C-alpha cells in the first residue's frame, strides 16, 4: 500500500515559500507545491487572484475569530475541504492485493 504514496513526485511535496501581504504587512507562507496549486484553483473558482483570495480569507478569519492563528494550516484545511466538496477526498483507497 505505501508504494501508492511513496511514488509521489518530490516536486509535489517540496516546500515553496511565497511572499504575500496580509493585513497590510508583508509576510511569507511556506506550503507544499500541491497546496499552492490547489489554492490557485480555489482562488480562480472564486473569481479572484491568489493574493486577493488570501487577503479576503485572512480578513474574514480576523472578523470571525479576532486572530488568524496558524493561517498556513487553515490554508491546507481549506484545500482539503474543497477537495472533499469536489468528491476527490473521502473515498476509500483500494489497493490490489
N, C-alpha and C positions, 0 to 999 in steps of 0.2 A: 504494500500500500504506500509506503513512504516514497517509492520511486515516482509516484504520481506527482508528488510535490517537490521532491529533490531535483527534478529536472527543470524547474522554473528557471528561466534565464537570469543570470546575476543582474542584468540591467533592469529587471523588473523590481528587484528589492533593494537595489543600491540606493543609498540616501542621496537626496538632492536638496540643497538649501536655496531658497529664493528670498529675496528682499521684498518686503511689502510695507505699505503704510497703513496702519490701523490706529484709529482714534487720534489721528494727527501725528503719530510717532512712527518713525522708521523702525522696523524690526525684521527679523528673519525667521523663517519657518522651515524646518527640515522634515521632509516626508519622503517616502519611497516613491520612485518614479511612477509606479502603477497608481498611487493615490493622486499624484498631480494630474495624471491623465483623466482619472475619474472626476476630479474636481473641475477640470476644464470642461468636460462633457456636461456636468451638472450645471455649471455656470451658463453654458450655451443653452441648455434646456430652459433656463430661467430668463433668457434674452439679455444676458449680461456678460461683460468681460470677466475674466477670473479676478482681477484686482477689485472690480466693483462688487462682485459676488462676495468675496472675502470681507470687504468693508461692511456691506449690508448685514451679513451674518454676524460679524463681530458686534456691530451696533445693536442688533436685535438681542443678542445674548446679554449685553450690558443692560438693556432695557428690562429684560425678563429677570435676570439674576443679580444685577448690580456689579458683577465682575465676570471676567472670562477666564476662569481657571482652566488650565490645560487645554487651550484652544486647539493645539495640534491633535490631541486625542479626539476632541469634538469633530474635527475635520475627518479623521479616519472613520468615526462612527457615522457621520453624515454619508460618507461614501458607501458604507455597508448597508445603511438603511435604504439608500437609493437603489442599490443592487437588489435588495430584498423586494422592494416595490416592483422592480422590473422582472422579478422571478429568477434572478441569477444566483441568489443565495437562499439557502434553506432546504433545498432538495438534497436528500442523502447522496453521497458519492458512492457509486457502485464500482467495485473493483473485481475484475475477473479473477477467479481462483486459479 
